[in-house]
Amino acid sequence: MYKQLTWFLKKKDKLSALHPDMSYSMINMKISRRCGGELEHAIKCRCVEPCSEEEYIKSMEDIITRTSIFKICTRNPMEYKMVPKISREDKRPEIPVLKCHKCGRTSNLANTCTQKTKIN
């Protein structure tokens, strides 16, 4: 909850330092563009155009806590690197050797066999 507040205040301070003559609504609009697609759209729908910073921050925190937007992955990325890689040769299944059912040779199949069939 405090992460969003500190993030917003850092972005606001940077923008106000770069553009001191910019209005609060323009600063809020630029910060919402930095948030990204779904969060930006949700904030724009929630806040009316001339809103204060407090309303903006409250709506941002409310949206983030109610939805799964901006959830941080807690898994360690090094765990994925420890998994041994399987070579391509191990993945390929062995191709069975095809042989003729009539004569038993591997050079031809039963439908093209030229030898006579064995009857008992």
URVENNOR-V806933 format. One line per field, one symbol per residue. psi: psi as a letter, one per 20 degrees, with the letter a starting at -180 (. if undefined). Layout:
psi=???
This chain:
psi=highghgghghggghhhgnhjprhhhghghhhhhhrfgggghghhgpqgnqrhggggghghgghhhrkpkpppiqpihhhhippqprhhhhpqppqpprphgijqihrrhijpiqqqpp.
